[in-house]
Amino acid sequence: MLRYTLMRLGIFVGCLVVVWGLVYSGIAPRGLGDSNYMWVVLLALVISAPISFVVLRGARDRASEQVVARVDRARANLERNRAQEDAAVDEAATGTASRAS
């Protein structure tokens, strides 16, 4: 998961550097007034998103498998805890009923 995030960040930074160079060389348009920095960042985000989607498909699939495995483990642990609680409650209820008789 961390690897995918770092790869995605690397693609964004690469796009940011390229867009920054294109804007300051005059090839890409500059933003209006003081919005130039925001323009460069937004343009880099728009360009890096489809690149990441295509290039990182395998890494994204592996990361999603890891997330699914973690969720499944958490669900199993939660279910096991619920079963333990139910057993403890049932045992306490049975013990209280036995003492009352």
N, CA, C and O atoms as CSV, one atom per row, in Angstrom:
chain,resi,resn,atom,element,x,y,z
A,1,MET,N,N,0.822,-1.184,0.000
A,1,MET,CA,C,0.000,0.000,0.000
A,1,MET,C,C,0.871,1.255,0.000
A,1,MET,O,O,0.615,2.200,-0.746
A,2,LEU,N,N,1.893,1.252,0.838
A,2,LEU,CA,C,2.798,2.387,0.888
A,2,LEU,C,C,3.541,2.533,-0.435
A,2,LEU,O,O,3.781,3.645,-0.904
A,3,ARG,N,N,3.901,1.399,-1.032
A,3,ARG,CA,C,4.614,1.427,-2.306
A,3,ARG,C,C,3.758,2.087,-3.382
A,3,ARG,O,O,4.249,2.915,-4.149
A,4,TYR,N,N,2.479,1.722,-3.438
A,4,TYR,CA,C,1.564,2.312,-4.421
A,4,TYR,C,C,1.437,3.820,-4.194
A,4,TYR,O,O,1.454,4.599,-5.147
A,5,THR,N,N,1.310,4.222,-2.941
A,5,THR,CA,C,1.183,5.642,-2.620
A,5,THR,C,C,2.430,6.414,-3.038
A,5,THR,O,O,2.338,7.511,-3.590
A,6,LEU,N,N,3.579,5.837,-2.774
A,6,LEU,CA,C,4.827,6.507,-3.162
A,6,LEU,C,C,4.985,6.570,-4.684
A,6,LEU,O,O,5.476,7.562,-5.223
A,7,MET,N,N,4.570,5.513,-5.362
A,7,MET,CA,C,4.634,5.529,-6.829
A,7,MET,C,C,3.683,6.586,-7.392
A,7,MET,O,O,4.030,7.290,-8.341
A,8,ARG,N,N,2.508,6.699,-6.821
A,8,ARG,CA,C,1.533,7.697,-7.255
A,8,ARG,C,C,2.065,9.100,-6.997
A,8,ARG,O,O,1.923,9.988,-7.839
A,9,LEU,N,N,2.675,9.299,-5.836
A,9,LEU,CA,C,3.265,10.591,-5.511
A,9,LEU,C,C,4.416,10.924,-6.471
A,9,LEU,O,O,4.575,12.075,-6.878
A,10,GLY,N,N,5.212,9.917,-6.827
A,10,GLY,CA,C,6.305,10.130,-7.770
A,10,GLY,C,C,5.813,10.560,-9.136
A,10,GLY,O,O,6.406,11.437,-9.765
A,11,ILE,N,N,4.728,9.949,-9.602
A,11,ILE,CA,C,4.152,10.351,-10.892
A,11,ILE,C,C,3.651,11.788,-10.815
A,11,ILE,O,O,3.848,12.568,-11.747
A,12,PHE,N,N,2.998,12.142,-9.698
A,12,PHE,CA,C,2.517,13.513,-9.542
A,12,PHE,C,C,3.674,14.501,-9.540
A,12,PHE,O,O,3.609,15.527,-10.217
A,13,VAL,N,N,4.732,14.208,-8.790
A,13,VAL,CA,C,5.879,15.118,-8.722
A,13,VAL,C,C,6.531,15.260,-10.094
A,13,VAL,O,O,6.932,16.358,-10.481
A,14,GLY,N,N,6.638,14.153,-10.832
A,14,GLY,CA,C,7.181,14.226,-12.189
A,14,GLY,C,C,6.334,15.113,-13.090
A,14,GLY,O,O,6.862,15.925,-13.849
A,15,CYS,N,N,5.014,14.951,-13.002
A,15,CYS,CA,C,4.120,15.799,-13.791
A,15,CYS,C,C,4.220,17.256,-13.349
A,15,CYS,O,O,4.166,18.165,-14.178
A,16,LEU,N,N,4.363,17.473,-12.061
A,16,LEU,CA,C,4.491,18.837,-11.546
A,16,LEU,C,C,5.740,19.516,-12.108
A,16,LEU,O,O,5.696,20.679,-12.508
A,17,VAL,N,N,6.841,18.788,-12.133
A,17,VAL,CA,C,8.082,19.353,-12.665
A,17,VAL,C,C,7.930,19.665,-14.154
A,17,VAL,O,O,8.359,20.722,-14.616
A,18,VAL,N,N,7.322,18.748,-14.901
A,18,VAL,CA,C,7.137,18.969,-16.343
A,18,VAL,C,C,6.221,20.158,-16.589
A,18,VAL,O,O,6.531,21.017,-17.414
A,19,VAL,N,N,5.094,20.219,-15.882
A,19,VAL,CA,C,4.157,21.335,-16.072
A,19,VAL,C,C,4.807,22.648,-15.661
A,19,VAL,O,O,4.649,23.660,-16.343
A,20,TRP,N,N,5.529,22.638,-14.563
A,20,TRP,CA,C,6.215,23.846,-14.111
A,20,TRP,C,C,7.170,24.344,-15.208
A,20,TRP,O,O,7.221,25.537,-15.507
A,21,GLY,N,N,7.917,23.413,-15.794
A,21,GLY,CA,C,8.834,23.798,-16.866
A,21,GLY,C,C,8.107,24.325,-18.092
A,21,GLY,O,O,8.550,25.291,-18.714
A,22,LEU,N,N,6.997,23.698,-18.439
A,22,LEU,CA,C,6.226,24.161,-19.600
A,22,LEU,C,C,5.612,25.538,-19.372
A,22,LEU,O,O,5.582,26.362,-20.285
A,23,VAL,N,N,5.129,25.788,-18.177
A,23,VAL,CA,C,4.526,27.089,-17.877
A,23,VAL,C,C,5.585,28.185,-17.871
A,23,VAL,O,O,5.367,29.258,-18.432
A,24,TYR,N,N,6.710,27.928,-17.252
A,24,TYR,CA,C,7.729,28.974,-17.173
A,24,TYR,C,C,8.539,29.141,-18.455
A,24,TYR,O,O,9.228,30.145,-18.635
A,25,SER,N,N,8.454,28.161,-19.337
A,25,SER,CA,C,9.091,28.359,-20.641
A,25,SER,C,C,8.133,29.017,-21.627
A,25,SER,O,O,8.538,29.399,-22.725
A,26,GLY,N,N,6.860,29.153,-21.242
A,26,GLY,CA,C,5.894,29.839,-22.087
A,26,GLY,C,C,5.118,28.921,-23.006
A,26,GLY,O,O,4.275,29.395,-23.768
A,27,ILE,N,N,5.371,27.627,-22.962
A,27,ILE,CA,C,4.663,26.684,-23.836
A,27,ILE,C,C,3.233,26.483,-23.350
A,27,ILE,O,O,2.305,26.457,-24.159
A,28,ALA,N,N,3.044,26.340,-22.043
A,28,ALA,CA,C,1.706,26.207,-21.456
A,28,ALA,C,C,1.292,27.575,-20.907
A,28,ALA,O,O,2.146,28.349,-20.477
A,29,PRO,N,N,-0.003,27.878,-20.916
A,29,PRO,CA,C,-0.442,29.204,-20.446
A,29,PRO,C,C,-0.236,29.379,-18.947
A,29,PRO,O,O,-0.322,28.426,-18.174
A,30,ARG,N,N,0.037,30.619,-18.558
A,30,ARG,CA,C,0.172,30.951,-17.143
A,30,ARG,C,C,-1.208,31.183,-16.545
A,30,ARG,O,O,-2.166,31.467,-17.264
A,31,GLY,N,N,-1.302,31.059,-15.227
A,31,GLY,CA,C,-2.562,31.350,-14.545
A,31,GLY,C,C,-2.821,32.840,-14.525
A,31,GLY,O,O,-1.966,33.632,-14.920
A,32,LEU,N,N,-3.982,33.217,-14.071
A,32,LEU,CA,C,-4.338,34.637,-13.990
A,32,LEU,C,C,-3.856,35.229,-12.671
A,32,LEU,O,O,-4.139,34.676,-11.608
A,33,GLY,N,N,-3.155,36.311,-12.725
A,33,GLY,CA,C,-2.708,37.001,-11.522
A,33,GLY,C,C,-1.824,36.135,-10.640
A,33,GLY,O,O,-0.812,35.592,-11.084
A,34,ASP,N,N,-2.231,36.018,-9.372
A,34,ASP,CA,C,-1.453,35.245,-8.401
A,34,ASP,C,C,-1.817,33.770,-8.388
A,34,ASP,O,O,-1.325,33.031,-7.536
A,35,SER,N,N,-2.659,33.322,-9.299
A,35,SER,CA,C,-3.119,31.926,-9.290
A,35,SER,C,C,-2.170,30.979,-10.013
A,35,SER,O,O,-2.512,29.815,-10.223
A,36,ASN,N,N,-1.011,31.439,-10.390
A,36,ASN,CA,C,-0.102,30.630,-11.189
A,36,ASN,C,C,0.306,29.342,-10.477
A,36,ASN,O,O,0.357,28.288,-11.110
A,37,TYR,N,N,0.593,29.400,-9.189
A,37,TYR,CA,C,1.013,28.205,-8.458
A,37,TYR,C,C,-0.117,27.182,-8.399
A,37,TYR,O,O,0.103,25.985,-8.584
A,38,MET,N,N,-1.328,27.667,-8.139
A,38,MET,CA,C,-2.479,26.772,-8.082
A,38,MET,C,C,-2.735,26.165,-9.463
A,38,MET,O,O,-3.080,24.988,-9.564
A,39,TRP,N,N,-2.572,26.940,-10.501
A,39,TRP,CA,C,-2.761,26.456,-11.871
A,39,TRP,C,C,-1.795,25.323,-12.180
A,39,TRP,O,O,-2.190,24.311,-12.760
A,40,VAL,N,N,-0.562,25.481,-11.806
A,40,VAL,CA,C,0.452,24.459,-12.075
A,40,VAL,C,C,0.117,23.175,-11.316
A,40,VAL,O,O,0.205,22.084,-11.878
A,41,VAL,N,N,-0.266,23.296,-10.048
A,41,VAL,CA,C,-0.589,22.116,-9.242
A,41,VAL,C,C,-1.825,21.410,-9.792
A,41,VAL,O,O,-1.821,20.186,-9.927
A,42,LEU,N,N,-2.869,22.148,-10.108
A,42,LEU,CA,C,-4.093,21.545,-10.636
A,42,LEU,C,C,-3.856,20.876,-11.984
A,42,LEU,O,O,-4.368,19.786,-12.238
A,43,LEU,N,N,-3.090,21.521,-12.835
A,43,LEU,CA,C,-2.778,20.928,-14.138
A,43,LEU,C,C,-1.967,19.644,-13.962
A,43,LEU,O,O,-2.199,18.665,-14.672
A,44,ALA,N,N,-1.033,19.639,-13.036
A,44,ALA,CA,C,-0.248,18.427,-12.757
A,44,ALA,C,C,-1.145,17.319,-12.220
A,44,ALA,O,O,-0.962,16.156,-12.578
A,45,LEU,N,N,-2.118,17.658,-11.364
A,45,LEU,CA,C,-3.051,16.652,-10.858
A,45,LEU,C,C,-3.885,16.059,-11.986
A,45,LEU,O,O,-4.075,14.845,-12.055
A,46,VAL,N,N,-4.377,16.916,-12.860
A,46,VAL,CA,C,-5.222,16.445,-13.968
A,46,VAL,C,C,-4.429,15.554,-14.917
A,46,VAL,O,O,-4.976,14.590,-15.455
A,47,ILE,N,N,-3.189,15.849,-15.126
A,47,ILE,CA,C,-2.354,15.045,-16.028
A,47,ILE,C,C,-1.908,13.744,-15.353
A,47,ILE,O,O,-1.875,12.693,-15.992
A,48,SER,N,N,-1.565,13.816,-14.062
A,48,SER,CA,C,-1.036,12.628,-13.396
A,48,SER,C,C,-2.108,11.583,-13.100
A,48,SER,O,O,-1.789,10.398,-13.011
A,49,ALA,N,N,-3.365,11.987,-12.947
A,49,ALA,CA,C,-4.423,11.030,-12.608
A,49,ALA,C,C,-4.592,9.947,-13.673
A,49,ALA,O,O,-4.544,8.768,-13.322
A,50,PRO,N,N,-4.790,10.278,-14.957
A,50,PRO,CA,C,-4.931,9.194,-15.943
A,50,PRO,C,C,-3.642,8.401,-16.158
A,50,PRO,O,O,-3.685,7.208,-16.459
A,51,ILE,N,N,-2.504,9.063,-16.003
A,51,ILE,CA,C,-1.233,8.340,-16.134
A,51,ILE,C,C,-1.128,7.297,-15.022
A,51,ILE,O,O,-0.765,6.149,-15.278
A,52,SER,N,N,-1.441,7.690,-13.798
A,52,SER,CA,C,-1.406,6.757,-12.673
A,52,SER,C,C,-2.409,5.629,-12.863
A,52,SER,O,O,-2.122,4.475,-12.547
A,53,PHE,N,N,-3.579,5.962,-13.377
A,53,PHE,CA,C,-4.619,4.961,-13.576
A,53,PHE,C,C,-4.143,3.861,-14.525
A,53,PHE,O,O,-4.403,2.682,-14.285
A,54,VAL,N,N,-3.458,4.231,-15.581
A,54,VAL,CA,C,-2.998,3.256,-16.575
A,54,VAL,C,C,-1.712,2.570,-16.123
A,54,VAL,O,O,-1.617,1.343,-16.166
A,55,VAL,N,N,-0.743,3.336,-15.700
A,55,VAL,CA,C,0.587,2.803,-15.402
A,55,VAL,C,C,0.600,1.967,-14.126
A,55,VAL,O,O,1.315,0.967,-14.055
A,56,LEU,N,N,-0.168,2.354,-13.130
A,56,LEU,CA,C,-0.114,1.685,-11.830
A,56,LEU,C,C,-1.238,0.674,-11.625
A,56,LEU,O,O,-1.582,0.360,-10.486
A,57,ARG,N,N,-1.804,0.169,-12.694
A,57,ARG,CA,C,-2.922,-0.772,-12.579
A,57,ARG,C,C,-2.548,-1.998,-11.751
A,57,ARG,O,O,-3.302,-2.390,-10.860
A,58,GLY,N,N,-1.415,-2.601,-12.024
A,58,GLY,CA,C,-0.981,-3.796,-11.281
A,58,GLY,C,C,-0.723,-3.492,-9.817
A,58,GLY,O,O,-1.132,-4.252,-8.939
A,59,ALA,N,N,-0.050,-2.387,-9.553
A,59,ALA,CA,C,0.233,-2.008,-8.168
A,59,ALA,C,C,-1.061,-1.691,-7.419
A,59,ALA,O,O,-1.189,-2.009,-6.237
A,60,ARG,N,N,-2.015,-1.067,-8.102
A,60,ARG,CA,C,-3.294,-0.749,-7.473
A,60,ARG,C,C,-4.064,-2.024,-7.140
A,60,ARG,O,O,-4.691,-2.115,-6.085
A,61,ASP,N,N,-4.018,-3.005,-8.038
A,61,ASP,CA,C,-4.688,-4.283,-7.778
A,61,ASP,C,C,-4.072,-5.000,-6.585
A,61,ASP,O,O,-4.792,-5.551,-5.752
A,62,ARG,N,N,-2.738,-4.997,-6.496
A,62,ARG,CA,C,-2.072,-5.620,-5.354
A,62,ARG,C,C,-2.414,-4.895,-4.057
A,62,ARG,O,O,-2.635,-5.536,-3.028
A,63,ALA,N,N,-2.461,-3.563,-4.098
A,63,ALA,CA,C,-2.800,-2.790,-2.901
A,63,ALA,C,C,-4.237,-3.068,-2.474
A,63,ALA,O,O,-4.521,-3.174,-1.281
A,64,SER,N,N,-5.135,-3.187,-3.431
A,64,SER,CA,C,-6.527,-3.460,-3.072
A,64,SER,C,C,-6.675,-4.862,-2.499
A,64,SER,O,O,-7.513,-5.075,-1.623
A,65,GLU,N,N,-5.887,-5.822,-2.969
A,65,GLU,CA,C,-5.912,-7.162,-2.386
A,65,GLU,C,C,-5.453,-7.131,-0.930
A,65,GLU,O,O,-6.001,-7.838,-0.085
A,66,GLN,N,N,-4.446,-6.310,-0.643
A,66,GLN,CA,C,-3.973,-6.172,0.734
A,66,GLN,C,C,-5.056,-5.558,1.617
A,66,GLN,O,O,-5.248,-5.981,2.757
A,67,VAL,N,N,-5.759,-4.565,1.092
A,67,VAL,CA,C,-6.824,-3.923,1.862
A,67,VAL,C,C,-7.946,-4.919,2.126
A,67,VAL,O,O,-8.470,-4.985,3.238
A,68,VAL,N,N,-8.315,-5.692,1.111
A,68,VAL,CA,C,-9.377,-6.688,1.279
A,68,VAL,C,C,-8.964,-7.722,2.326
A,68,VAL,O,O,-9.785,-8.124,3.150
A,69,ALA,N,N,-7.716,-8.152,2.305
A,69,ALA,CA,C,-7.239,-9.125,3.289
A,69,ALA,C,C,-7.309,-8.549,4.706
A,69,ALA,O,O,-7.699,-9.253,5.638
A,70,ARG,N,N,-6.938,-7.281,4.875
A,70,ARG,CA,C,-7.018,-6.645,6.194
A,70,ARG,C,C,-8.460,-6.545,6.672
A,70,ARG,O,O,-8.752,-6.802,7.840
A,71,VAL,N,N,-9.353,-6.175,5.774
A,71,VAL,CA,C,-10.768,-6.058,6.139
A,71,VAL,C,C,-11.320,-7.424,6.532
A,71,VAL,O,O,-12.062,-7.536,7.508
A,72,ASP,N,N,-10.963,-8.458,5.781
A,72,ASP,CA,C,-11.431,-9.809,6.112
A,72,ASP,C,C,-10.916,-10.261,7.480
A,72,ASP,O,O,-11.654,-10.869,8.255
A,73,ARG,N,N,-9.647,-9.961,7.772
A,73,ARG,CA,C,-9.095,-10.307,9.091
A,73,ARG,C,C,-9.816,-9.545,10.200
A,73,ARG,O,O,-10.128,-10.109,11.249
A,74,ALA,N,N,-10.075,-8.274,9.964
A,74,ALA,CA,C,-10.770,-7.471,10.979
A,74,ALA,C,C,-12.183,-8.004,11.203
A,74,ALA,O,O,-12.645,-8.066,12.343
A,75,ARG,N,N,-12.870,-8.388,10.134
A,75,ARG,CA,C,-14.214,-8.952,10.276
A,75,ARG,C,C,-14.177,-10.270,11.039
A,75,ARG,O,O,-15.033,-10.521,11.887
A,76,ALA,N,N,-13.191,-11.111,10.744
A,76,ALA,CA,C,-13.071,-12.386,11.450
A,76,ALA,C,C,-12.800,-12.150,12.935
A,76,ALA,O,O,-13.385,-12.820,13.786
A,77,ASN,N,N,-11.920,-11.206,13.249
A,77,ASN,CA,C,-11.639,-10.886,14.654
A,77,ASN,C,C,-12.877,-10.345,15.356
A,77,ASN,O,O,-13.152,-10.703,16.501
A,78,LEU,N,N,-13.614,-9.494,14.678
A,78,LEU,CA,C,-14.833,-8.941,15.258
A,78,LEU,C,C,-15.862,-10.043,15.509
A,78,LEU,O,O,-16.514,-10.067,16.553
A,79,GLU,N,N,-15.999,-10.936,14.563
A,79,GLU,CA,C,-16.950,-12.034,14.722
A,79,GLU,C,C,-16.530,-12.961,15.865
A,79,GLU,O,O,-17.372,-13.439,16.625
A,80,ARG,N,N,-15.226,-13.212,15.980
A,80,ARG,CA,C,-14.717,-14.042,17.070
A,80,ARG,C,C,-14.976,-13.370,18.426
A,80,ARG,O,O,-15.350,-14.034,19.392
A,81,ASN,N,N,-14.775,-12.061,18.487
A,81,ASN,CA,C,-15.047,-11.328,19.731
A,81,ASN,C,C,-16.534,-11.347,20.067
A,81,ASN,O,O,-16.908,-11.490,21.232
A,82,ARG,N,N,-17.371,-11.205,19.063
A,82,ARG,CA,C,-18.813,-11.265,19.309
A,82,ARG,C,C,-19.213,-12.642,19.844
A,82,ARG,O,O,-20.035,-12.741,20.755
A,83,ALA,N,N,-18.643,-13.682,19.288
A,83,ALA,CA,C,-18.954,-15.041,19.738
A,83,ALA,C,C,-18.502,-15.229,21.183
A,83,ALA,O,O,-19.213,-15.852,21.971
A,84,GLN,N,N,-17.333,-14.702,21.544
A,84,GLN,CA,C,-16.856,-14.793,22.923
A,84,GLN,C,C,-17.780,-14.033,23.871
A,84,GLN,O,O,-18.099,-14.513,24.959
A,85,GLU,N,N,-18.208,-12.837,23.446
A,85,GLU,CA,C,-19.112,-12.059,24.283
A,85,GLU,C,C,-20.447,-12.777,24.456
A,85,GLU,O,O,-20.987,-12.836,25.561
A,86,ASP,N,N,-20.975,-13.320,23.366
A,86,ASP,CA,C,-22.247,-14.044,23.441
A,86,ASP,C,C,-22.134,-15.240,24.379
A,86,ASP,O,O,-23.039,-15.505,25.170
A,87,ALA,N,N,-21.017,-15.962,24.286
A,87,ALA,CA,C,-20.809,-17.123,25.156
A,87,ALA,C,C,-20.714,-16.681,26.613
A,87,ALA,O,O,-21.267,-17.340,27.493
A,88,ALA,N,N,-20.019,-15.572,26.878
A,88,ALA,CA,C,-19.881,-15.074,28.246
A,88,ALA,C,C,-21.233,-14.613,28.793
A,88,ALA,O,O,-21.556,-14.859,29.955
A,89,VAL,N,N,-22.014,-13.947,27.952
A,89,VAL,CA,C,-23.337,-13.492,28.391
A,89,VAL,C,C,-24.246,-14.684,28.657
A,89,VAL,O,O,-24.957,-14.725,29.661
A,90,ASP,N,N,-24.217,-15.649,27.752
A,90,ASP,CA,C,-25.036,-16.847,27.947
A,90,ASP,C,C,-24.628,-17.592,29.212
A,90,ASP,O,O,-25.482,-18.064,29.963
A,91,GLU,N,N,-23.323,-17.698,29.447
A,91,GLU,CA,C,-22.824,-18.384,30.642
A,91,GLU,C,C,-23.243,-17.636,31.907
A,91,GLU,O,O,-23.638,-18.251,32.898
A,92,ALA,N,N,-23.155,-16.317,31.865
A,92,ALA,CA,C,-23.560,-15.512,33.026
A,92,ALA,C,C,-25.055,-15.648,33.279
A,92,ALA,O,O,-25.489,-15.731,34.428
A,93,ALA,N,N,-25.837,-15.670,32.214
A,93,ALA,CA,C,-27.293,-15.803,32.352
A,93,ALA,C,C,-27.646,-17.186,32.905
A,93,ALA,O,O,-28.534,-17.306,33.749
A,94,THR,N,N,-26.964,-18.220,32.438
A,94,THR,CA,C,-27.204,-19.580,32.911
A,94,THR,C,C,-26.806,-19.702,34.376
A,94,THR,O,O,-27.512,-20.336,35.160
A,95,GLY,N,N,-25.678,-19.096,34.750
A,95,GLY,CA,C,-25.210,-19.136,36.130
A,95,GLY,C,C,-26.160,-18.404,37.058
A,95,GLY,O,O,-26.389,-18.862,38.177
A,96,THR,N,N,-26.711,-17.298,36.638
A,96,THR,CA,C,-27.661,-16.534,37.446
A,96,THR,C,C,-28.958,-17.308,37.601
A,96,THR,O,O,-29.551,-17.312,38.680
A,97,ALA,N,N,-29.408,-17.963,36.536
A,97,ALA,CA,C,-30.635,-18.749,36.599
A,97,ALA,C,C,-30.465,-19.956,37.511
A,97,ALA,O,O,-31.399,-20.336,38.215
A,98,SER,N,N,-29.268,-20.566,37.504
A,98,SER,CA,C,-29.013,-21.729,38.370
A,98,SER,C,C,-29.007,-21.327,39.841
A,98,SER,O,O,-29.505,-22.068,40.688
A,99,ARG,N,N,-28.452,-20.172,40.148
A,99,ARG,CA,C,-28.388,-19.706,41.533
A,99,ARG,C,C,-29.779,-19.327,42.050
A,99,ARG,O,O,-30.074,-19.497,43.233
A,100,ALA,N,N,-30.620,-18.820,41.166
A,100,ALA,CA,C,-31.961,-18.401,41.583
A,100,ALA,C,C,-32.833,-19.605,41.909
A,100,ALA,O,O,-33.775,-19.481,42.691
A,101,SER,N,N,-32.543,-20.768,41.330
A,101,SER,CA,C,-33.376,-21.971,41.558
A,101,SER,C,C,-33.079,-22.598,42.830
A,101,SER,O,O,-33.685,-23.612,43.175
